[in-house]
Every structure is written in C-alpha cells, then in structure tokens.
Amino acid sequence: MSESVVAAHPEHASQTTPSQPPVARVLRDLSVLTGGQGGDGTLTVSDLLARYFHAQGMYVYNSRSVLSRIRGGYAAASSRASVEPTMAQKALQDVIVAFHQDAITFGEKTLSADGFILGDEKVVTNPGQNTVLLPISITAASKLGNPLYKNVIAFGALSVLMGMDREVARKVVEQRFGRRSEEARAKNLSAFDIGVELAAKSPGPKPRFSVERGTAKDQVLLTGNQALAYGFVVGGGRFFAGYPITPATPVMETLMKILPQYHGVVRQAEDELSAINMTLGAAYAGARAMTATSGPGFSLMTEALGHAGEAEIPVVITDCQRVGPSTGEPTRNEQSDLFHAVFASHGEFPRFVLAPGFPQDAYDIGIQALNLAEKWQLPIILLLDQALGENMQTTPRLTLKGVSVDRGKLLSQEALDALAAYKRYEFTKDGVSPRTIPGMKGGQSQVTGNEHDEWGHVSVNVENRKMMMAKRMTRLRLAKPDLPPPIIWGDEKARVGFIGFGCTFGPIREAQGLLKRKGISSRFYQARTLWPVPIETLAPFLSSVDVVFVVEHNFMGQFARLIRSFVTAHNIESIVKYDGSSFVAEEIAGHVEQMMKEHASYVPSKTPIVTYESEGGGF
C-alpha cells in the first residue's frame, strides 16, 4: 500500500467476509493520469478533476505532457490532489484514464500497487487485471453523435469509481461548459450521466476508493503565466506586445481579456522583432511595457535587448523557457536559457534576471519588475519555464496589499522646468539619469543605439566611453538591495542545503519532507534574483551547510556554474534533469541519499571554505 493511502477503518480490514463489501480506502494524496492521442480531450478530463478537487478544498497541481500538434501523437495530463499543500507532480499514479493503448504502455509503470486503469474498450487492446473497461467512445458516438464527448463520459465514470460527491461533480461539468451553447451544455451533462450509468453497471467494487476533503477553501487555481499577467496589470503595466509561441502565449491571452478594462493595449505583432521594438517604443513613450516569448523568440529579440541597454529604456521581457536549442521541444520543460538571459547580446550592459518559483511569486515579482525597470532604467528579464508557466496549482487569492508604484527619476513638468539644462544621460552618482516623456516642454533628447554623451549625441570619445560604461554598469552593484531577496525554507540548523529557482521549487520542498521523514534535515535557498549573482546572501548560505545540491533543468548545471564563477566553494553538487520532464520529489531525495552514502565527507563535520569578492563579484 502506498504512503498516500490509508484504510477508512483499518481495525476492520482483516474482518471482511464475502457477505461484507470491502470498506473503500480513503486517499489523502492522489494523482490521476489521463492519456490518449492529441485531440482526445485529455486536458478536459484533467481540468474537470482539478475543478472538482478544488471545490472539495484540496490542494491541486495539474501538469501536462503534450506534443506541439493539434491532433495525434501521445498526449497526457495529470491532476494531483492533496490535503497538504503541493506544487509538484506525484511519482506514482492512483488512476490512469486510457483513451489509447499508449496511455497504458507509457503510464502503467507509474501506476501504484493499489491503483486501477479506466480504459476505453474500443482502443485498449491489452487490459490488465486492474483495468475497468467501458465502451466510452462507442457510447459517445451512438448516444451523443460525437465521440469527443468521451472525455466527460470518463469523468462521470470516475465520479463513481473514485467515490466523488455526485452533485458537486455534475455541477463542475455545468460550470465548465456554462458559456457554451445550450445544446453543448446539455450534451455534456448527458455525457456525465452516461458515464455514471456505465460505471455503475461495471464489475468490481464501487467505489474503488474515496477522497478525503481538504481545507484549502478560499484559494484559486492559477498558472504562473496567468499570475504574471495579473501582476503586470496591478503593477501599472499598460502596454504589451507579443507573438504567439509556446509556452508563453497564455500571458498574452490573459492580458487580452483583462488589460483593455484598465485602458491598456495588447498588440499581437507579426514577429518577435516587432514585438520587442513595439515594447521599447511604448516604454520610451512613458508606458509600463512588457513582452513575453520563449527561447526561439528571445533569440530574435537579442539585438533590441542590447538597444534597451544602450539607450537605458526600462522594459520587461519574459522568457517562458522550453527545451532548446532551435525549435527544440516546444511543449516540454527546461531551464536552459539562463546563460542566454545573463549574457545575451553583443557588448556589455546591465540587466536584472529574476525568477519566480510559484504563481504567487510570479504575481509579486511581476509587479516588482516594473518598478525595478523604471527606477534603474534598464531591461528586466523574467525567467519562467513551461512547468511554472502552464501547470495549474492552488494559490492564495491575489491581493493589492503592499502594492506600490515607483517610477524612479521620471520628471514632472515642474521638475523639468527647474533644471538649468536637461541631459537625458547625465552622469550621476547612482548611474541613473533623469527621464522625461516625449512631448514635454524642454525635455527633448536623442535616443540612439550608438554610444553617446550626456545629451544623447553620438560619441567615440575615449573618456566619455569609460564614464558611460561605468555609469551603466555601476547599477548592477548599487541596485542589489532593491532586488528580490531569496527565501530560505526548512531547518535553519540543517547541514544539508538545496539551491534552486523556478519550477524546481515544488519538487525541492516536497523532497525536503521526504528526507526529513528519514532523519535528514535540510535548508533550501530559493533564488529569485539570478543576475547579478546574489553572492552577499549565497556565500553565507553556502558557509552554513556541509553540502549544497543545486537543482536545475539543464545539462550543464548553469546556475551552479554561475555561482562558482563568483564564489569559491567546495561543497556544491549539481542535480540536473534535461529530458523535458519535470523533477519529482523522489528523484531529488534519492539523489541526495545516494550521494551521502557514497561520500562520507558529506556527513556534518566542519564548515567548508567559502570565499568571494567583497565588492560584489567584480561589479
């Protein structure tokens, strides 16, 4: 029996007789995998389950594994529900819904010992003993005129087999399809009822198990992309330009729905070059502006990124990472754009690279990024990833508490009139010059991608070049107190440490729990600022533990390498994954246990040597 399963009345478990039906098991943490071919409606089943579990007060984490095509090819989605907060996939599945034999072929090895498979008898050719076969697609076609209704029929069947509250489950279907035509709504409700009837007549125990209710009532289901879009609006963002690209498109789609309500503008550009240049133009004109893309689009934006750095234009660029290089795997998860974000574009100029770890974090950092861009007049790069961006999870309700707007040295007309002369790129102690909105009287300036003097005039003067470079680059050092600080999770006295960013947050937090149950306490440094490398907080953290595992989704261990380039530490180990799938907690915990067994020196002994440059890594 898996750890997540307990008997409702274990004291009676051994007393069951043939005349007494077995008591249904109660699950406190479960996962349902739905698999089939693209177009089978796997995401619909997962979405309906998430809505049901959310209505029952459980914490939800929905993930997807689909191909970059409209129809065909294996597509899967999982819906995890737990009475405890969770932000990661579960290693084992308690139920597999198979709309195709591939769902069993690929997923059966992850089925828990107590789990079962709900299969469509038309396509499942090799059922096992733990399979419930129902004529799902055949019945959808014969009774509803379209086999696509099989997804809701499957959900209806699950409501019986999983001991769901039938009334709540049916209401979920009604709400999910409430905005469709009356015919579509009625047919989907009929599909649910058909699924209930089919499952009720199937052989075997019903329900196979039941699901415990949770207490996460006053929360919402959000993806990181959606939360970022809300943060952009709340932070005063009023212009967005983008070009559709997986997995960043939902940022634009969300803003299309809400930004016009706040007198904002969303433009779908003809390509990524146009998108970022529109965004630069809007930012120069005084709007808080952002664009969002993924790796291939970010590559195209590189020249304009350099222009923003040279011209000191405040702009936010979101890179929702996916597997690369080139087209790579558009729908799979990776964190391999870090080096590109830090070093993109020829020449040198300051930029901040920030990385939220969960939807609430994406909302908060999305707001903060707008303030940082305008206060320090440079480009901000937000690194999300496919898992954080597209996977839906339970999130506290977003609020306006603590929200503030800092427009930096944006001059009013009165302040501009008080100046003897306006120099757009004036040399200042903090490296930030006064800024105006075009059209203000006396605020004229030249904006160019060439090196320039204080007035904006093109210049190749040697002394001017040195002063301008120092003016821009000094911001990397002076701005550090303003950047999002790390969050340290876990036991403050632990001698085992983790470092991670983005979507590794959930798996690391869960791995900490697994390790704790085995007597291994740990601390987790959740990095939210990746560049400039936050050595002022990283070095003390590294010194406080005997070994640090840097967990990231790329081949080279990019963040670990960045850390090593500024901090001399002898206790850093990398845990990397680059197959397109996300970490599960067991992988991380297992790696830690294995490493600690193989290397006795990792047992708490003495503090390792950690040194770094006191001037902030050379900045």
C-alpha positions in Angstrom: 0.0 0.0 0.0 1.4 3.4 -1.0 2.1 6.1 1.7 -0.7 8.2 0.4 -3.4 5.5 1.1 -4.9 4.7 4.4 -7.9 2.5 5.3 -11.1 4.2 6.4 -11.4 1.8 9.3 -8.2 -0.2 9.4 -9.3 -2.1 12.5 -11.9 -3.9 10.4 -9.8 -4.6 7.4 -9.0 -8.2 8.3 -12.6 -9.0 9.3 -14.1 -8.5 5.8 -16.1 -11.5 4.7 -17.7 -12.3 1.3 -21.0 -11.1 2.6 -19.5 -7.8 3.7 -18.3 -5.4 0.9 -14.8 -4.1 1.5 -14.6 -0.6 3.0 -13.4 1.9 0.5 -9.9 3.2 1.0 -9.5 6.9 1.7 -6.9 8.8 -0.2 -5.3 11.9 1.2 -2.9 12.4 -1.7 -3.7 11.1 -5.2 -2.9 11.6 -8.8 -4.9 10.8 -11.9 -3.2 10.5 -15.3 -5.3 10.8 -18.4 -3.6 9.7 -21.7 -4.6 9.4 -25.3 -4.0 10.9 -28.7 -3.9 14.6 -29.3 -7.5 15.7 -29.6 -8.9 13.0 -27.3 -9.7 15.6 -24.6 -7.1 14.5 -22.0 -6.7 18.1 -20.8 -10.5 18.4 -20.4 -10.6 15.4 -18.0 -7.7 16.8 -16.1 -9.3 20.2 -15.9 -12.6 18.8 -14.7 -10.8 16.8 -12.0 -8.9 19.9 -10.9 -12.1 21.8 -10.6 -13.7 19.1 -8.5 -10.8 18.7 -6.2 -10.6 22.4 -5.8 -14.3 22.5 -4.9 -13.6 19.9 -2.2 -11.0 22.1 -0.6 -7.9 20.1 -1.8 -4.6 21.4 -3.0 -4.3 20.8 -6.7 -1.4 20.6 -9.1 -2.2 19.9 -12.8 0.5 19.2 -15.3 0.5 18.3 -19.0 2.7 16.4 -21.4 1.5 17.1 -25.0 3.1 17.3 -28.4 3.2 20.5 -30.5 0.5 19.5 -32.8 -3.3 19.9 -32.9 -4.2 16.3 -33.3 -2.4 12.9 -33.0 0.6 11.8 -31.0 0.6 10.7 -27.4 -0.8 13.4 -25.1 -1.2 13.1 -21.3 -2.2 15.3 -18.4 -2.1 14.5 -14.7 -4.2 16.0 -11.9 -2.9 15.7 -8.4 -4.9 16.5 -5.3 -3.7 16.5 -1.7 -5.0 17.6 1.7 -1.5 19.1 2.2 0.0 22.0 0.0 1.6 20.5 -3.1 3.4 22.2 -6.0 4.8 19.1 -7.8 3.8 16.0 -9.7 3.4 12.8 -7.9 5.8 9.9 -8.7 3.0 7.3 -8.8 -0.5 7.4 -10.3 -3.5 6.1 -8.5 -5.7 6.1 -11.6 -4.9 6.0 -15.3 -7.6 7.0 -17.8 -6.7 5.4 -21.1 -8.2 6.8 -24.3 -5.5 4.9 -26.2 -3.3 1.8 -25.5 -0.3 4.2 -25.4 -1.6 5.5 -22.1 -1.1 2.1 -20.6 2.1 1.4 -22.4 3.7 4.6 -21.2 1.9 5.1 -17.9 1.4 1.6 -16.4 4.9 1.5 -14.9 4.0 4.5 -12.8 0.7 3.0 -11.5 0.7 2.4 -7.8 0.1 -1.1 -6.4 -3.4 -0.1 -5.3 -4.3 1.8 -8.4 -6.6 1.0 -11.3 -7.0 1.8 -15.0 -10.2 3.1 -16.6 -9.9 2.1 -20.2 -11.9 2.8 -23.4 -12.7 -0.7 -24.6 -12.5 0.4 -28.3 -8.8 1.3 -28.1 -7.4 -0.6 -25.2 -6.1 -3.9 -26.7 -4.2 -5.4 -23.8 -6.0 -4.7 -20.5 -4.6 -5.9 -17.2 -6.4 -7.3 -14.1 -6.6 -3.9 -12.6 -8.4 -2.4 -15.7 -12.0 -1.3 -15.8 -13.1 -1.4 -19.5 -16.1 0.7 -20.6 -17.5 1.4 -24.0 -16.7 5.1 -23.6 -16.2 6.4 -27.2 -18.7 4.0 -28.8 -21.4 5.2 -26.4 -20.4 8.9 -27.0 -20.8 8.4 -30.7 -24.1 6.4 -30.6 -25.9 8.4 -27.9 -24.5 11.9 -28.4 -23.5 11.9 -32.0 -19.8 12.7 -31.4 -17.0 10.5 -29.9 -15.4 13.7 -28.4 -17.9 13.6 -25.6 -15.9 10.6 -24.3 -13.9 12.9 -22.0 -16.9 13.9 -20.0 -18.3 10.3 -20.0 -14.9 9.3 -18.5 -15.3 12.0 -15.8 -18.8 10.7 -15.0 -17.4 7.2 -14.6 -14.6 8.4 -12.4 -17.1 10.1 -10.1 -18.5 6.6 -9.4 -15.2 4.7 -9.2 -13.5 7.4 -7.1 -16.4 7.9 -4.7 -16.9 11.6 -5.7 -19.8 13.7 -4.4 -22.0 13.2 -7.5 -23.8 16.6 -7.1 -20.6 18.5 -6.9 -19.1 16.6 -9.8 -22.1 17.3 -12.0 -22.0 21.0 -11.1 -18.4 21.1 -12.1 -19.4 20.0 -15.6 -22.2 22.5 -15.7 -19.8 25.3 -14.8 -17.1 24.2 -17.1 -19.4 24.3 -20.2 -21.7 27.0 -18.9 -20.6 29.5 -21.5 -21.1 27.2 -24.4 -24.4 26.9 -26.4 -27.4 25.4 -24.6 -27.1 22.3 -26.8 -23.4 21.8 -25.9 -24.1 22.3 -22.2 -27.0 19.8 -22.2 -25.0 17.2 -24.1 -22.0 17.5 -21.8 -24.4 17.0 -18.8 -25.9 14.0 -20.6 -22.3 12.7 -21.1 -21.7 12.9 -17.4 -24.9 11.0 -16.6 -24.0 8.3 -19.2 -20.6 7.9 -17.6 -22.2 7.4 -14.2 -24.5 4.8 -15.6 -21.7 2.9 -17.4 -19.5 2.8 -14.3 -22.4 1.8 -12.0 -23.0 -1.3 -14.2 -19.3 -2.3 -14.4 -18.0 -5.3 -12.4 -15.8 -4.8 -9.4 -16.1 -2.7 -6.2 -17.6 0.7 -6.4 -16.1 3.0 -5.3 -12.6 1.7 -5.6 -11.6 4.4 -3.1 -12.8 7.7 -1.8 -11.0 11.1 -1.5 -10.7 13.0 1.8 -11.9 16.6 1.8 -9.4 19.4 2.4 -9.4 22.8 4.0 -8.0 24.9 1.1 -11.3 26.7 0.6 -10.6 30.3 0.0 -8.0 29.8 -2.7 -7.9 29.9 -6.5 -6.4 27.8 -9.4 -3.8 29.7 -11.3 -0.8 29.1 -13.7 2.4 31.1 -13.4 1.6 32.8 -16.7 -1.8 33.9 -15.5 -0.4 35.2 -12.2 2.3 37.1 -14.0 -0.3 38.8 -16.3 -2.3 39.9 -13.3 0.9 41.2 -11.6 1.7 43.2 -14.7 -1.8 44.9 -14.7 -1.7 45.6 -10.9 1.8 47.0 -11.2 0.6 49.6 -13.7 1.6 47.8 -16.9 -0.4 49.3 -19.7 1.3 48.0 -23.0 2.0 44.5 -24.0 3.2 43.3 -27.4 3.9 39.7 -28.3 3.9 37.0 -30.9 2.2 33.6 -30.1 4.8 31.0 -29.0 4.6 28.0 -26.7 4.6 28.2 -23.7 4.4 32.0 -23.4 1.2 32.6 -25.3 -1.1 32.4 -22.3 0.5 35.6 -20.9 -0.8 37.4 -24.0 -4.1 35.6 -24.0 -4.8 36.5 -20.3 -3.8 40.2 -20.9 -6.1 40.3 -24.0 -9.0 39.6 -21.6 -8.2 42.0 -18.8 -5.8 44.7 -19.9 -8.3 46.7 -22.1 -10.5 47.1 -19.0 -7.8 49.2 -17.5 -7.2 51.3 -20.6 -4.2 49.2 -21.6 -3.2 47.9 -25.0 -2.3 44.4 -26.2 -0.8 44.1 -29.6 -0.1 40.8 -31.4 2.9 41.6 -33.6 3.9 40.0 -36.8 7.0 38.5 -35.2 9.2 38.8 -32.1 11.4 41.5 -33.6 8.3 43.7 -34.0 7.0 42.8 -30.5 10.1 43.9 -28.6 10.6 47.0 -30.7 6.9 48.0 -30.1 7.5 47.4 -26.4 10.6 49.6 -26.4 8.7 52.4 -28.2 5.9 52.2 -25.6 8.3 52.2 -22.7 10.2 55.2 -24.2 6.8 57.0 -24.6 6.2 56.5 -20.8 4.1 53.4 -20.6 5.0 50.5 -18.4 5.6 47.8 -21.0 6.3 44.1 -21.3 6.7 41.4 -23.9 6.7 37.7 -23.4 8.2 34.9 -25.5 10.1 31.6 -25.3 13.7 30.6 -26.3 13.5 31.0 -30.1 11.7 34.3 -29.9 14.1 35.6 -27.2 16.9 34.8 -29.6 15.3 37.1 -32.2 14.9 39.8 -29.6 18.6 39.9 -28.7 19.6 43.0 -30.8 16.7 45.0 -29.5 17.6 43.9 -25.9 21.0 45.5 -26.5 19.4 48.7 -27.7 17.3 48.8 -24.5 20.6 48.5 -22.5 22.4 51.2 -24.5 19.5 53.6 -24.6 18.6 52.9 -21.0 15.0 52.1 -21.8 13.0 50.5 -18.9 11.4 47.3 -20.3 10.4 43.9 -19.0 11.0 40.8 -21.1 9.5 37.4 -20.0 11.2 34.2 -21.3 9.0 31.2 -20.6 11.7 28.6 -21.2 11.2 25.3 -23.0 13.6 22.6 -24.4 16.1 24.0 -26.8 18.1 24.8 -28.8 16.4 25.9 -32.1 12.8 24.7 -32.1 13.7 22.1 -29.6 10.7 20.6 -27.9 8.1 23.4 -27.7 5.8 21.8 -25.1 8.4 20.4 -22.7 10.1 21.8 -19.6 13.6 23.1 -19.3 15.7 25.9 -17.7 18.5 26.1 -20.2 18.1 29.8 -21.2 19.8 31.1 -18.1 23.2 31.8 -19.8 21.4 33.5 -22.7 19.4 35.7 -20.3 22.6 36.7 -18.5 24.9 37.2 -21.5 22.6 37.8 -24.4 23.6 40.5 -27.0 27.0 41.6 -28.0 28.7 44.1 -25.8 28.2 44.7 -22.1 25.2 46.4 -20.4 23.3 45.9 -17.1 20.2 43.8 -16.9 18.5 42.0 -14.0 17.4 38.4 -14.3 14.7 37.4 -11.9 12.9 34.0 -11.4 9.7 33.4 -9.5 9.1 30.0 -8.1 5.3 29.7 -7.9 2.2 31.6 -9.1 2.0 34.0 -6.1 5.7 34.7 -6.6 5.2 35.4 -10.3 2.5 37.9 -9.4 4.7 39.7 -6.8 7.8 39.7 -8.9 5.8 40.8 -12.0 4.9 43.9 -10.0 8.4 44.5 -8.7 9.9 44.1 -12.1 8.1 47.2 -13.4 9.4 49.2 -10.5 12.9 48.0 -11.0 12.9 48.7 -14.7 11.9 52.3 -14.3 13.9 53.0 -11.2 17.1 51.7 -12.7 16.3 52.3 -16.4 17.3 49.0 -17.8 15.8 45.8 -19.2 14.5 43.2 -16.7 14.4 39.6 -17.8 11.9 37.3 -16.1 12.7 33.7 -16.4 9.7 31.4 -16.1 9.6 27.9 -17.6 7.0 25.6 -19.1 6.0 23.9 -15.9 5.6 27.0 -13.8 4.0 28.9 -16.7 1.4 26.3 -17.8 0.8 24.0 -14.9 -2.2 24.9 -12.8 -2.0 24.9 -9.0 -3.8 26.0 -5.9 -2.8 29.6 -5.0 -3.9 32.1 -2.3 -6.1 34.8 -3.6 -4.0 37.7 -5.1 -4.4 41.0 -3.3 -3.4 44.6 -3.6 -1.8 44.6 -0.2 1.6 46.2 -0.3 1.5 47.2 -3.9 3.3 50.4 -4.8 4.5 52.1 -7.9 8.0 53.6 -8.2 8.6 55.4 -11.4 12.1 56.4 -10.5 13.6 59.6 -11.9 10.6 60.3 -14.2 10.4 64.1 -14.2 7.3 66.1 -13.9 7.0 69.3 -16.0 7.5 71.3 -12.9 10.8 69.5 -12.0 11.9 69.7 -15.6 11.3 73.5 -15.7 13.5 73.9 -12.6 16.5 72.4 -14.4 19.1 74.7 -15.9 19.6 72.1 -18.7 18.1 68.6 -19.3 20.6 66.0 -20.1 19.0 62.6 -20.8 22.2 60.7 -20.0 23.5 62.9 -17.3 26.3 61.4 -15.2 25.0 60.8 -11.7 26.3 59.0 -8.5 23.8 56.2 -8.8 24.2 55.8 -12.6 20.6 56.7 -13.3 19.7 59.9 -15.2 16.5 62.0 -15.1 14.0 60.8 -17.7 11.1 62.6 -19.5 8.2 61.6 -21.6 8.4 62.7 -25.2 6.5 65.9 -25.8 7.3 67.6 -22.5 8.5 71.2 -23.0 12.3 71.3 -22.7 12.6 67.6 -22.5 13.9 66.9 -25.9 16.8 64.3 -26.3 18.3 62.0 -28.8 17.8 58.2 -28.4 20.3 56.1 -30.2 21.9 52.7 -30.1 25.3 54.3 -30.6 27.5 55.2 -27.7 26.6 58.8 -26.8 27.4 61.6 -24.5 25.2 63.1 -21.7 23.0 64.9 -24.3 22.5 61.7 -26.4 24.8 62.8 -29.2 26.9 60.1 -30.8 30.4 60.0 -29.4 33.5 57.9 -29.7 35.4 60.0 -27.1 37.6 57.7 -25.1 37.0 59.3 -21.7 33.3 59.6 -22.4 33.1 55.9 -23.3 34.8 54.9 -20.0 32.4 57.2 -18.0 29.3 55.9 -19.8 30.2 52.3 -19.2 30.9 52.9 -15.6 27.6 54.9 -15.3 25.6 52.0 -16.7 27.4 49.1 -15.1 27.5 50.5 -11.6 23.8 49.8 -11.3 24.5 46.1 -11.0 26.1 46.8 -7.7 24.0 49.7 -6.4 20.7 48.1 -7.2 21.3 44.9 -5.2 19.3 46.0 -2.1 16.3 46.5 -4.3 16.3 43.1 -6.0 14.0 40.2 -4.9 15.8 38.5 -2.0 16.0 34.7 -1.6 13.5 32.8 0.5 15.1 30.3 2.9 12.9 27.3 3.6 13.5 24.4 6.1 15.5 23.8 9.2 17.9 26.8 9.9 20.3 24.4 11.7 20.4 21.8 8.9 23.8 20.9 7.4 22.3 19.8 4.0 21.3 22.5 1.6 19.4 23.0 -1.7 19.6 25.8 -4.2 17.0 26.1 -6.9 14.9 28.5 -8.9 11.7 28.5 -10.9 9.7 25.2 -11.3 12.2 23.3 -9.1 10.6 25.0 -6.0 7.8 22.4 -5.6 9.8 19.2 -6.0 12.6 20.5 -3.7 10.1 21.5 -1.0 8.5 18.0 -1.2 11.9 16.3 -1.3 12.7 18.1 2.0 9.7 16.5 3.6 10.7 13.0 2.3 14.2 13.5 3.6 13.0 14.8 7.0 11.0 11.6 7.5 14.2 9.7 7.1 16.1 11.8 9.6 17.8 14.2 7.2 17.0 17.8 7.8 17.7 20.4 5.1 17.6 24.1 4.1 16.5 25.4 0.7 17.8 28.7 -0.8 15.1 29.7 -3.3 16.9 32.0 -5.6 14.6 34.8 -7.0 17.4 37.0 -8.3 19.8 35.1 -10.6 21.7 38.1 -12.1 23.6 39.8 -10.7 24.6 36.7 -8.8 23.4 37.4 -5.2 26.7 36.4 -3.6 26.0 38.5 -0.5 23.3 36.0 0.5 24.6 33.0 -1.3 28.0 32.9 0.4 26.6 32.9 4.0 24.2 30.1 2.9 27.0 28.0 1.4 29.1 28.5 4.5 26.2 27.4 6.8 25.9 23.9 5.3 28.2 21.0 4.6 26.9 20.2 1.1 24.6 22.1 -1.2 22.7 20.5 -4.1 21.9 22.9 -6.9 18.8 21.5 -8.7 18.0 22.7 -12.2 16.6 21.6 -15.6 19.6 21.8 -17.9 22.6 19.7 -18.9 25.4 22.0 -17.8 24.3 23.0 -14.4 24.1 26.6 -15.5 23.2 28.2 -12.2 25.8 26.1 -10.3 28.4 27.3 -12.8 27.4 31.0 -12.4 27.7 30.6 -8.6 31.1 29.0 -8.9 32.3 31.9 -11.1 31.8 34.3 -8.2 32.1 32.2 -5.1 34.9 29.8 -4.2 33.0 26.9 -2.6 34.0 23.3 -2.2 30.6 21.9 -1.3 28.5 22.4 -4.4 26.9 19.4 -6.2 24.6 19.6 -9.2 21.4 17.7 -9.7 20.3 18.2 -13.3 17.5 16.9 -15.5 17.2 17.7 -19.2 14.8 15.1 -20.7 11.9 17.5 -21.0 10.0 16.2 -18.0 9.9 17.8 -14.6 11.5 16.6 -11.4 9.5 14.6 -8.9 10.5 14.8 -5.2 11.6 11.2 -5.1 14.3 11.8 -7.7 15.8 14.6 -5.7 15.6 12.9 -2.4 17.0 9.7 -3.8 20.0 11.5 -5.3 20.8 13.2 -2.0 20.6 9.9 -0.1 22.8 8.1 -2.6 25.4 10.9 -2.6 25.5 11.0 1.2 26.0 7.2 1.2 28.8 7.3 -1.3 30.6 10.3 0.2 31.1 10.0 4.0 32.6 13.5 4.0 29.1 14.9 3.5 28.2 13.8 7.0 28.1 17.0 9.1 31.7 17.7 10.0 33.2 21.2 9.5 32.3 24.3 7.6 33.7 24.3 4.1 35.8 27.1 2.8 33.7 29.7 1.0 35.3 33.0 -0.2 34.1 35.7 -2.5 35.0 39.2 -3.6 33.6 41.8 -1.2 32.9 44.3 -4.0 30.0 42.2 -5.3 31.7 39.8 -7.7 33.5 42.4 -9.7 30.5 44.8 -10.1 
